C-alpha cells in the first residue's frame, strides 16, 4: 500500500558557508568583536578538581597582567623578581636571535627561517614552569624552549646554516632542531605528528613509573588534522601525563584560524568532548602562561592526566621567510592586536614593581645583540649555506645500528677514491 508523502513545501536554496577573515590587505584591522575579560577575572580551581567542575574554563581567558602592568587574580604565580628578570632576558634574547637569523637568510647564508615574534612568552614561560627533565615535542616556533634550557646559540646557528658543525649533519630543514640532552624532540614539518608522539612518550613514562611528563605544541591549523584527535583520544583514555598546547596565533600559513573551526568555538573547548580539562590563556602574558602550565603540570604529576591549553596570541612575523603576509592580511594588523607585545608587557610589569627600568632594558638589549654577534662570528667560521663543506661520508652514519653489507661496500668505495 502506498502511503502519501508529506505535503510538499517550498524550500529555500541552500548556501555553503565559507569562513572569511574580517580584514584583508588594504582594510583597517578590526578586533572589536574579541571579548577580552579583565585580568584576574577567572578563578583558579584546585589542581585536583574533577574535569566535570572545569567545563567553563575553555570559554574564559586566563589573564594575570592588566593594561597597566599590574598582576592580579588567583592565577598570579607570584614569581620572584630574579625569575622575572631571567624570563625577560630569555624572551628578549630569543627575539634578537630571530631578527639576526632572518637577516642572514635574506643575505643567502641560510635557505629558510621561521621567527616567533610576538609568541616568545609561550615557549619561554612554559620552559620555566616545566621541570628541565620533562620532554618537549615542539613546533617550529618554540626556539625559546631551547634558549631557556641553555642551548648554545652557536649550536642553533650551525643547524640553521647546515654547516660542518650541524649536529644533524644537514639532514633537517633549518630551524628544525633536535637536542636529545635537553629533552627537545626533533621538529617535524608535519606538525600534527608531535601530539600523538608526545602522548605516546608520556604513556611510556607512566608505564615505567618515571617522574617526567611531556609537553607538545601545535598551531591552530593543526587542530583540523586527524593526528590532533588521535592524540586527544589516547591522552584521555590512558590518562597520559602530557600538556597539549595549541598556539592560536590567528594564522596557519595564509589561512586564518576560522578554517580550523576557530570561529565556531574556542580551540580549548575541544577538550570537552574527550573528558579532558581545557584552559584558554592570554598567550602574551608571561605570568598567565607560567601559571597555566604550572597548573597543568601539577595535574599530570598527580596522575590526573592530560590538559589541553589554547594560547591566544598573534603571529606578528611572516609564517616563514617563504611567506609574504601582506598578500592576505592588513600590514598594521600585528600592531593592532589588543593583547599587546609579551616582552613589553613583562617589562612594564617589572618597572611597576621597581625591579626594572627603561635604561636597564636598553642596556640588556645592547648586551644581547653583542652576545648574538659573537655567537654568529663563531658559527660562520664553520661555514654557511654559501660555503659549507659537509663530510660526504657522513651520509652513511646514524641510519642503521649495524651497517648493511651493501652500504659498507659503497662506503669503502667512496673512501678508496678519497672522497
N, C-alpha and C positions, 0 to 999 in steps of 0.2 A: 504494500500500500504506500503510495507516495504521500509524503507529508508536505504541506505547503511551507515554503521557506518564509523567512522574515520579510516583512514589508520593506521593500527597497526604499532607502532614504538617500538623498543626495550626499555625496562625500566631497569634502574639500580636498584639494590636491595636497599631497604630502610634500614636505620640504626637508631637505637634508641640511643639518646644521654644520657649518664649518667654523671652527674656532678662529678668531682673528684678534691679534693684539690691539690694544686701544690706541696705539700711536705707531706710525710708520715714519720713515725718513721725511723730513720737512714738517712734521706735525710737532705740536707742543707736547712734551711728556705729561701724562696725566695719571697720577696715583691717588686721585681724590676718592676713589672707591675703596681704598685699603682701610681696614679697621685696625688702627694701631692703639691698643689699650694702654693705659698709663703704666709706667714702670711700677713694679711691686703689687700689681692688682691680682696676680694669680697666686693662689695658696699653694704651699709646698706640702704634699702629702708625705706621710711616713714611707720610707723605702720598703717596708714590709706590707704595705696596703695591698689588698686584693685587686686584681685587674678590674673587677666589676665596679670598684669605687673610684676608678681613674678615668672614666669614659668621657668626661668633659674636657680633659687636658688637650686632646688633639685639635680642639676647636678654639683654644685660647692661644695666647702668645706670651711666653715667659720672658719678662724683661726685668733687669735689675737697675741699669743706669737710666736716669731720666734725662730730659733735654738739657739740664744744667750741669750734668755730670755727677749728680748725687746718686749713691747706691741705696736702694730702698727695697723693702719687702722681705718675705720669708726665704726667697731664693738667694739672697745675698750671701755669698760664701765667706765673706769677711776675711779676705786673703791678706797676709802680712804685706807691708809696703815693699819688702825685698822681692817677693813673688811678683807683685805688680810691675816692678822695675824690670825684672827678668822677662816677663811676658811682653812688655812694651818693646824691650830691646830685640827680642826674637822676632816679633812681628815686623819691626822696622828693618831688621837685617834681611828678612825674607823679601820685603819689598825692594830694598836696594839691590839685592842679588837678582831678583826678577828683572828690574829695569836694565841692569848691565847686560844680562844674558840676552834680553830682547834686542838690544843694540848690536850685540855681536852677531846675532842671526841676520840682522839687516846688512851687516858687513860681509856676510858669506862665510863666517867662521864656524857655523853650525847650520844644519839643514832645517831645524824645526825647534820651536819653543812654545811653551804654554805658561802664561802668567796666572797668578791667583789674586790679582789686585782687587781689594775690597772684601776678600774672603779670608784674610790672614788669621782672624780671631778663631775661626773654626778649627783649623789644624793646630795652631799653637796652644790655645786654651785646652783643647782636648788632650794634647800631648802632656800638658802639665797636670791634668786631672787624672790621667791613667798611670798605672804603675809602669816604670821603664821596661819591665819584662813582658808586659802584655803584647799580644801580637796584633800587628796593623795590616789591614788589607785595603790600601788606599786607591783613590782615583788619581788622575794626573794633575790635580790642583791642590795636593796636600804636601808640597815640598816643605812647608812649615813643620811637619812632623819630624822630618829628618834633621832640620836645623835645630829644632827644640831638643832632639835627642843627641845633639853634639856631633853630627856627621860633618867631617871636614869639608869646607866649601871646595877645596881643590878636588876632592874625590867627586863631588857632584858635578863640577865643571868638566872634569875629564870624561865623565859619562856623557854629558851633553855634547862634547867635542868628538866622542868616539875615537879618542886618541890612544896612544900606546899604553897609557895608564888607566884606561877604561876597565873597571873591574868586570864588566860584562862583555868585554872583548868585541865591541861593535855589534853585538847580536840583538840589541834592543834599540828601538827608536829613541832619539834624545828625549830626556825628561822621564823616561820610563825606568826609574831607578829600582834597584833591588839591593838591600843591605841586610844580610842574614843576621849579623851580630847585633843589629839594632831592632830586630823583630819587624822589619819592613819588607813585606812580601812583594814580589815583582809585580809591577803595574801591568795591567792588560788593557790594550786599546779597546777591547770589547768589555766595557766596564761592568756589565751585569754579572760576569763570571766571579767578580770579587765577593759578592754577597754569599752565594752558596759555598764558596771555598772558605770564607770566614766562619760560616755556621758549621761546616764540617770540621774545621780545625777546633772550634770551641767544643763541639761534641766529643772529639777525641781527648781534649784536655780534661773534660769532666769524667770521661770514661776511665782515664788513667789516674784520677784523683789528684790532678795537678792543681795549682792555685792560680794559674794565669787565665785571663779572659781574652776575648778577641774583639776587635772593632773594625768596621768596614765603612767605606764611603762610596756613594754613587751620586749622580746628578738627578735632577727631576725627570729628565727624559728617560732615564734607565728604568724608572718605575713602571713604564709601559711594556717592559720586556718580561718574558717568561721567567728568567733567572731570578728576578725580584720576588716573584710569587712562590717559586720553588723554595727559595731561601726562607721566606716567612713561614711556610708550612712546616719545614723541618725544625726551624727555631722554636715554633710554638709547640709542636708535638713532643720534642725531646728536651724542652726547657734549656736550650743551649745558652751558655753564659757568653753572650755576644751583644754588642751595641751596634745596631744597624742605622747608619746615618744617611739621610737624604739631604743633599745640599741643594736646596731650591734657590738657584741664583737667577731664576726667571727665564733663562735661555739655554736650550740644548742645541748647541751649534747655532743654526739660524732659525730654528723653530722655537716659538715661545712655549712656556710651560702649559698653556691650555691644551696643546696637542697630547699631553700625557695625562690629561684629566684634571689639571690643577684648578680650572675654573668651576669644576663641579663640586669638589670637596677638597679639604686640605690633604696633603700627602701623608701627614701624621695619622689621619683618620683611617688610613688603610690598615693600620694595626688592629682596628676593632674587629674586623672580620676573622682575624686569626686568634683572637683572645689574648692579644699582646697589649701592653701599655704603650701609648704613643705620646710623645711630647712635641710641641711646636715651640720653637725658640728663636728669639731675635739673634740671628747669626752674626750681627755686627756689634754685639755686646759681649766683650770678653768675659765679664763676670757671669752672665747668664749662660754662656756656652760652658764655662767651667762647672757651674753648679749643676746643670742638667746632666753633664757627663758623669760627674761625681755621683749623682743620684742613681743613674742607670748602672754604673759600675758597682755600686754597693748592692743593688738588687741582684746583679749577676753573681756576685761573690757570696750572696746568701742563698744561692741555688734557687732563686725565684725566676730565672730565665731571662729572655731577651727583652730589649726595649727598642722601639723604632723612634728615632728622633728626626724631625724635619727642621733644618736650619734655614730660616727665612733670610735671604741675603740677595745680593745683586752682583752679577759678573760685570765689573767695571771695564775690564780689558776685553780685547777680542777673544774669541774662543781659542784661537791659536794664531801663530804667525801666518797661517794659510787663510785666515778669515778677515773679512772687512765688514765690521758690524754696521758701518754707515749705510750699507745696502738694505738693511732690514729693520733698523730702529733709529730713533732720533739721536743725533750726536750728543745732545745735552742730557740724555736720559739718566746716565750714571750720576751726574751731579744733582739731579732732582730726586734721587732715591731718598725717601723720607727717613730711613733708619741710619743715614749718615755713613761715616767712614770709621772702621773699627779702631784704627790707630789714633785718630784724632779724638775719639770718644774716650779711650782709656787714658790718653794724655791729659785731657780735660779733667777727668776724674781725679787723677793723681795731683794735678795742680790745685784742685779744690781741697784736697787733703793736706796740702802743704808739703807734699813729697816730691814735687816736680816743678819745673819752670820752663818757659819758652826758651831761655838761654841754654838750659841743660838739654832740651830736645834738639836744638840746633847743633850743639856740640856733639851729641850722640850720633846724629845723622852724619856729620863730617867724619867722625871716628869710624863708623860702619862703612862709609864709602871708601875710606882708606883700607880697611880690612878686606873688602871685596877686591879692590885694585891689586893688593898684594897677593891674594889668592889667585887672581886671574893671571898675574905675571908668571907665577909658578906653573899653573895649569897649561898656559900657552907654550911653555918651554917643552912640553911633552907632545905638542902638536895640536892642530885644529883640523877642521874639515878640509882646509886648503892645503895642508902639508903634513898630514898624519901618515905614519907608516905602521901598519899592523904586521905582526909576525904571521905570515900566511900559514905556518904550521899549526897555529892555534885553532884553526877550523876543525881539527880532529879531536880536540880536547873537550871535556865536560859533556859528552854525549852518552857514551857507554861506560859502565863501570870497568868492563874489560873490553878493550878494543877488538872488534871482529877482525879476522884474518885479512879480508879484502881491503879494509881500511888501513890496516897495518902495512900492507903491501904498497898502497898508494902513498902513505907517509914515507916509507922507505925510499920510494922512487923520487919523491919530492926532495928528500934530503940528499939523494945521490946527485941531483943536478944543482945542488947548492941553493935552493930556493928557501 
